[in-house]
Amino acid sequence: MSLLSPAFDASGLRDYAYDWAVVDVETSGLVARRDRVLSLAVVTLGPDGEQTDEFSTFLDPGCDPGPVHVHGLTSERLRGAPVFDRVAPRIAAMLRDRVLVAHNAQFDYDFLAHEFARAGAALPVARRLCTLALNRRVDPPTEDLGLGTLAAHYGVPQVRAHDALDDTRVLAGVLRASLREAARLELPLPFVSCPPRQDPRFAPRTPKTPCAYRNPGRPEPGGPLVQGMKVAITGETLTPRAELERQAVEAGLNVMASVSRHTSALVTNDASSGSGKARRALAEGVPVLDESTFVRLLGDVRPGTPHERTRNSEAAIASPATPPAPAGTPQPVQEPMPSAVLIPGPAPAATSTPPRPAHPAAQGRPLSGRRVLVLGGTHPDAVAARGRIVELGGAAAINLSSSVTDVVLLAGGERDRRMKRITALAFPTHEAPWLDAPVITPLARQGGGPAAPRVLPRGGVIDLPQPSGSAAVPWTVTATWAQQTSCEIDVVAFVVDEDEQVCFDEDFVFYGAPENPGGTVRLHSDGPTEQTIGVDLAALPPSARKVVVAAAIDGSPTFGDVGAIHISSGPGPSAAPLVQATLDAATTERTLLLTELYRRGPLWRLRTVGQGYDQGLGALARGYGVDVAD
């Protein structure tokens, strides 16, 4: 099947014509550094969309095949299959000089990268394209963005789901159709440059058991240590470092890899060594213990306050929570905005003005179910217009997609590069006064579309639906922004305890460490304008009270230059989002808190934040107890 169709101008596809390698893998689990590929298939396409080659094989993983009820690949079926090393050259030849394509591409890419690393070779892929991310941009009127749902929407026949070769053929058809839609809307493709994920800096460390106790702070001079205290060790020690750390952990202390203002004590035999930890301890006034004193104090560590006890007691005294919602139905609740995390240095600048009173015409919510794109205007004018859209019950779009129902032009909006396509596709276009009293044209919708996600304002809070069944899926928070040429934006996450502090440094998830050691929080890079944080809420330890999702600018621009950040959140990467928000009041800030997922009694809640700071990511991380280089 070609990308071209009789009804489509072939010249419009020139920017979408590449050599493609469409890939699907079936695996023994979900963690690439641990689990193995059981079967894989590759279909190659030329720039015209015509298939040029295909290959598929079962593989001997050398381990238990995992969830057979999902992929159907028993040990008996895999017996006699080649090991990955045998087929690696064939796979490499098909991938080389092509764009790797997969549905949820980071998953397939990571597994292939680890398999190639085990085979002593590098994965020969420079760029990848995720059809899931591409369809989030296109935004077709489907119930979700699963491969089967998209195949049905685009008219691609599917024979055997979870069969690698059939899934790859289906995905090739979905890719062709998605590229046609992207060309129709003139959407840039969300290519991701592929770093060597087998590089050690991307490999999470061996999972560390979270400390079971709250940090009680620093010891009194000459006083005992208390379980939960954060200690760091630097320099040469008489006792082997690993043994000293083991004794500390067994005593209930939290051994950290760095020093912050929340460190309880630094253990060193040479406080004047000039090491990074020693310098930071001196700057922060952290008590310093020599090794012999520390070993003596380990013999009498006092009981601490367990995280579990704190969680249960809070649940008992908390005000009655909203009853658990049925799966898929978030329940709104009202809570005050949280206090901001403290950051050393000058006071941070808040991002938004106090909420405005609701316009009288907003009572009828005439824009409910509509998605409105604002073009032009100054930054404050655009912020006010998007706020007005939300007041009227609508969703504020920041990119053109097939789900946009209306376009509002502020001053200069007619010069936006997207106006040519908006005019050609006859999107309803309005001047700014339309928002004062919008006249609504009924929507001509295609059938089968999802229910519109609930629109949350800044500070809005919902109860997350309780997971149903035994197979809980990660909760995802996706941040999207307009295409940038002057800077890059990084989405990060902090897993913090009751004191708004990470339990250990590895609970800071960012581009250089895209998952925490337990694999409960992961960063997915879906393209230059979109990144996702996935959180396995059911697997988080009791010490994890909150997951903070933030964005940071790499470069001199500010969020006033970047504009709005759109947030969508739901259960799993391919599910339709249940909630969305547009956070756009930032001006001079370079870091922005986006959302918080936090415990409230037996429930998890999501809160949109929109709080920004002029300082960079390093200062934000230090506020949460992580010492990083700026």
N, C-alpha and C positions, 0 to 999 in steps of 0.2 A: 504494500500500500504506500502510495506517495504522500508527501506532505501537501502536494498541490491538489486543488479541486477545481472543477470547471467554473464554480461560482466565485473563485478567489483569484485576485491578481497576484501572479507569481512574483512580481517585483517586490511585493511587500514582505516577502519571506527571506530576502537576502540576508538580513541581520539575524536570522534564526537558523541558518544552514551551517551545520557542523558535522564532523564525523563523530558518531555516538557509539558508546559501548553500554548497552542496557544490561543491568546485572540484578540477579536476585540470589540470595543465600538462605538456606535453612540451617538453623544452628541448634546446638544442644542446650543453649541458655541465652541470657541477655547480656552477659558481661564479656566483652571481647578479650580482655586480658586473661580470662579464666576459661571460658567456654570455647567450643570448637565448631567449625563449619562441617555440616553433615552432607550437604549437597549444594551445588552451585550451577548456575547457567549464565551464559553470556550470549547476547544477540547484538551483532554490530549493524549499524545503519549508516548509509552514506548521507551527504548533505541534502539529497532530495527525499530522504526518508525511506528509501528502498533498503530492504534487508540485504546485507552482503555476506553474512556468515552467522553460524550459531554453534554453540558447544554446551553440553551439560554432562554432569557426572555425579554419582554418589562418591562419598569420601569415607575412608576409615579414620574416625576421629581419635581412636585410641582411648576412648572414655565412654561412659554411659551416654546414650543418645538423648537423654533428658525427656522433655514433654512429648512422648510418642502420640498422645491423643491430639496434639496440634498438627505435627508434621507427618505422622504415620511412618517414620523411619525407625524401625526396630533394629536391634543388633543383628538379627538374622538377615534383614534386607541389606544391611551395610557390609556384611561379611564378604570378604574378597575384593572390596572396592579399593582403589589406589589411595595411598596417603597423599597429602597435599603436595609434598615435594615433587611427586611424579608429574603432576599436572601443572605446576607453577609456570614452567616455560610456555606452555600453550596459552594459559590465561594471560600471562604478561604480554605475549605477542598480540593478543586481541585488544588489550587495554591501551597499549602504547600509542601515543599521539592521538588519542580519542578522549572525548569528555565522558567520564563515567556518569551514568544515569541510574538512579534507583529511587524507590519510594521510601522516604525516610532515609536518605542517602548516607547520612553519617553512620548509621548502624551498619550498613553493608560495607562501607568504606573502612570502618574501624576493624571489622572482622577480617577483611581481606588484608589490611595492613599488618595485623598481628600474625595471620597465617604466613604471609610472605616473610615477616621477620623471623618466625620459627624456622622457616626454610633457608634462612641466611641470605635473603634477597630483599630488594626494595620494591615496593609497589609502584609501578611506572605510571602514575596518574598525577597530572598537574592541576586538573580542574574537575569539579564534579557539579552535577545539577540534580537537585532534589525535586521530583515531580510533586511531592506533597507541598513543598514551599512554593513551587510555581503555581499550583492550583489555589494556594491561599491568596496569591496575588490576583489570579483570574477571578476567584470567588464565584464558582458556578453555583446555580440554585439546587444544591444537593443536600441530603440529610446530613452527610458527613463527607470526609475526604478520603475514606478508605479506598483501597485499590478496586475492590469489587463494585463499590458504589460509583466510582468515577467511570469504570468500564461500562456499567449499565447506562450511565448518563451520556457517554460519548458513543455508545453503540458498538463497543468492542466485545466480542464473544469471549466468555471465560468458561473453560472446561473443567479444570481441576485446581481449585484453590489450594495454596500451600504446596503445589508442585513447582519446583524451581523453574523448569523450562516453560511450563504453561504460564506461570506468573510473569516470566520475562517477556514472552510473546504478547501477553495482555498489556504489560507496561509499555512495550514499544508502541502499541496502538494508542494508549493513553497519552504518551509523549507526543505523537504526531498531532492528535487533536488539541492538546494543551498548547502546543506551539502555534497552531492556527489561531487559537483564541488570543494568545499573547500578541501575535502579530496584528490581529484585528483591533486590539486595544492599544497597540504600540507600547507594550510593557517591556522594560528591560529584563533580560533573563537573570535570575538570581544565582549566578555562578559563584562557587566557593573555591578559592585557591587552596590546594591541599598541602598542608605541611606534612612532614614525615611523622605520622602518628606513632610509628614504632620507636621514635626518638625517646630516650629515657625521660626527658623532661615532661613528656605527656603521659607517662605511666604512673598511675597513683601508687603511693607507697603501700606496704602491707597494712591491711586494716588494723587500726589501733582501737583497743577497747575503750570506749569513752569512760572518763572518770565518773563514778557513781555519785559523787558528792559536789555540792555547791562550793564555790570559792569563798572562803570566809575572810579573805583579805590577807594582810601581812601579819606575821607573828609579832608579839610584843618583844621588846629587847630582852634577851635572855629567856624568853618564854618558849613554850613547846610549839611543835608543828601540829596542825589540825588537818584532818582528812579533807581533801578538796583543794588545798593550797596549790597554786601553780608555781612550779619550780623549774629552773633551767640550769644546765651544767655547761661550763666552758673550761677549756684548757686541759692540761694533763692531770690525770687522777691516779692514785696508787691502786685503787680498786678498778678493774676494767669498767669502762663506761657502761657497757651493756648490763653488767652485773649491778652497778650502782642504780641504774634506771629501773631494773627489775625490782630491786628492793624497795625503791620509792613507790612504784606502782602498786606492789603488794601491800604496802602500808596505807594505800588510799590517797596518795598524792597524785597530782596531775603534772606529768613531765612534759614541758613545752620545748619546742625547737627554737624559740626566739624569746626575747625579753620585751615586755610592754609595760605600760603604767599599771597593768593589772597583775603583774608577776608578783608573787609573794616573797620569793627569795631566789638569789643566784648563788649557785655552788661553784666555787673556784678556789684553787690554791694560790692564785696570783691575780689579785684584784687590779693590779697595775699593768696587766698584760697588754692592754690596749685593744683587745678583741672587740668585735662589734657588740657582743652581748655585754661585756664589761662596760663599754662606753655608754650603752643605753641604760644599764642599771644605774650608773652614776648620774646620768641626766634625769632619770625618773625617781631617784631616791630609793631604789629597791634595796632591801637589806642583803648583805653579802655574807655567806657562811663558808668557812673552809671545809674541806672534806671531812676531817676528823669530827668537827662539831656536827656536821650534817649526819654522819653515820651514828653518832651518839643520840641525836634527836630522833632518828628513825626507830630507836628502841622504845619510844614512848609517844607515838603519834596519837593525839586525842581524837575522839569520835567527831565526825562531821555531820552535816545535814544532808541526807540523801535527796537526790532529785526526785525520786519516785514519791517520797513522802510529801515533798512540796507540791507536786502535781495533784495528789489525792486531796490534800488539805484545801488547796485552792478550789478544786471542783466542789468540795463540800460547802464552802462558804460563799461561792460565787452566786450572784443573783440568778434566778431561774433563766435558763437559756431557752432560745427558741426551739420547739420540738424538732427532732431530726426530720429533715426533708426527704421526700421520696427521691429515689435516684433520678438525677437529671433535673431537679427542681430546686434551684438555690432560693433561700429565704432571706429577704432583706431584714436587716436589723439596724438600729441607730446607736452609734457610739461616738464619743468625742474623738477628735484627732489625737494620735499618740504624741507624747513628747519626743523631740528629736534626739538622736544619738549624740552624745557629747563628742566634739572633735577638738583636739588641742589647738591652740592658736586663736586667731581672731574669730569673733562670733560669726557664724554662718549667716548668709542672707536667705531669708525665706523666699519661696518662689511665687506665692500667689497672694492676691488681695483677698480681703474677707468676702464671703459669698454674698452675691447681690440678692435682693428680694425678688421673688418670682414675679414675672410679668403677668398681669391679669389674664392675658390671652393664653398663657401657658396652662391654665387649669384644664383645658380640653385636650392637651397634648396632641395637637394636630399633626405633628411630624412623627408620631409613633409608627414604627415599622419602616421608616425611611432612612436612607443613608446619604448624607449631604456633604459634598466636597466644596470647600471654600478656597477660592483662588484670589491672589493679589492682596492688597492692603498692607499696612504696616503690621508689625508683629502684634502690638496691642489690639489693633482692629481685628485681626484674624482670631486672636484669643477670645475677644468679646463675641464675635460671630459664632464660633464653635460652642461657646458657653450658652449662647441663646438657642442654638440647635438642640442642645441637651435639655434645656429648660422646656422646650416644646415637645420633648419626648423622642427626638430623633437621635441618630448616631452620627458623630462627626468623622467623616472620612479624611484621610490625609494623602491617599493615593487613588488614582483612577482604577476602577475594577468594574466587572460586570454587575456588581451589586449596588453601585452608586445609582441613586434614583433622581437626584437633583444636584445642580451646580449653582453656587452663589458667587457672583463676581463682585469683589471689592475694587477699589481704585487700582488700575493697572492689571487686573486679572485677565483682561482680554489679550494681554501679551504673553500669557503663560504658554509654554511650548505645547501643552496638552490641549489647547483650545481647538486646534485644527482637527484633532481626532474627536473631541467632544462634539464639535459642530457636525462632522461627517456622520457620527452615529446618532445624532439627534437627541442627545441628553437634554432634558428640560433645564434651561438656564435662566437665572433670576438675578435682578439687581439687589443691592443690599437692603433696600426698604421692604423687600418681600418678607424678611424675617420679622418685621413688626406685626404683620397680619398675613401669614402665608395663605395663598389660594392654592388648594391642593387638587392635583389631577390624579384620578384613580390610577393605580399601578396596574400595568398589564403584565402580571407575573406568570412565569412558567410553573407548572405543577411540580410537586415533590420537594419544594424547598424547605429548609429547616425553619424552625421558629426563631425569630430574631433574638439575639443574645440580649440579656438585660444590660442596660446602660447604667454604669455607676458614675456618680460625680466624684470629684476629689474628696477623699475621706469616707467614701461609701464602703459599707461592710456587708458581707453575706456569710451565711453558714454554708459550708461546702456539703454536698450530698454525701451521705454515708455510702461507702463502697458496698456493692451487692455481689454475692457469690464469693468464691475462694480466690479468684484471679483479680486482685486489685491492680489497677493501672496507675502509672505515675500521673500526678496532677501537673499540668503544664501551664506556664505563664509565658506568653510570646509577646515580645516587644517589636514593634515595626515603626519605621520612620521613613521620611522622604529620601530619595537618592541623594547622596552627598558626594561632593568632589573635593571639599576642603579639609575633611577630617574623617576619622574612623570612630565608631561608637562601639564600646565594649559593654556587654551585659554581664553582670557578676551576681553572685549570691553568697550570703553569709548565713551559716547555721549557728544560732546563738542560744544561750541559756537564759535563765531568769534575770540575769544581770546584764543582758544585752551584749554578752561577750561570747566569742567562739570558744568551744571547749578545747580545741587544739588548732594549730595553724592550718591544717589540711581541710578544715571546714570553711575555708575561703575558696570558692569555686570561681575560676576565671579562665581566660583563654590559654594561659600557660599550664593550668591544672584543671582540665575541664570536668573532672568529677572528684567527689570526696572519696576517702579510702573505702568506705562502706558501699559506695555506689548508690547511695540513697538520693543524692542531688547531682544532677548532670547538666552541663551546658551543651546545647546543640547549636552549631553555627549553620544556619539555614540559608545564608546569603548576605550580601553587603548591606541590606536594609532590614534584616530580620534575624533575631536570635531568640532561642527558647531555653528556659530553665525547666527541667523536669524533676519532680520531687516525689519520691515514694513515701508518702505520709505514713503508711502503715508500718514501715520498717524503721522509721526514725527512732532513736533511743529516747528514754524519758528526759534526758538532759537537754534535748533539742526542743525548746519552747517556741521557736519562731524561725522562719526562713525569710530573710530580707533579700529582695531582688532589687538591684540598682543598675543604673547605666552611667558610664563615664566616657568623656570625650578624650580621645588621644590626639592632642594638638591644641592650638591656641584658640580656636573658635569656642563659643559658648552655646548653651541650649537656646538662647535667643536667636542665634544664627541657624541652628538646626531646625527649630520649630517644634511641632507637636510630636509626641511619642504616643502611639496607639498601643493599648494593652488588650489582649484577648486571653481568656483563661478557660480551661475545661479539662475533662478527664481523658488524657491520652493525646498523642500528637495528631491523630487523624479524626478525632471526634469534633463535631461542631462545637464552637465555644459556647459556654453558658453565660459568660459575662464579658463585657468590654468596657473600656474607658479611654478617654483621650486626655492626656496630661500635657498641658501646653503653656502654663503660666511662667515657666522659667525664662530668665533674661540673661543675667551675667554668670549663671552657675555653670560649672563644669562637671559636677556629679549630681545625680538625681535619684532619690529613692522612689521606686516605682510602685511596688506592692509588698505586702507582708502576708505570709501564711502563718497563722499562729493558733495555739491551743486555747480553747475556752471550755473548760470542763472536759466532757467526753468528745467534743466536736473540734473540728478545725475550721477556721474562718479565714476569709481573704479580705484584706483592706487595701484600697487604693490610697497611695500616699501623696506623691507629687511634691515632695520636699526636696529642695536643692541646696547646694553648697558651692561657694566659689572655689574652694580648694579642690585639688585633684584626687585621684583614686587612692594614692598613698595615705593621705590624711583621713579619708573615709575609712580605710581598712584599719588604721591605727585606732580609730574611735571604737571599733569592734574588737580590739585586742590582737590584731595581726600586725606584726612589724614587717613592712615590705619596703623595698627600694622604690622611690618615686620614679 
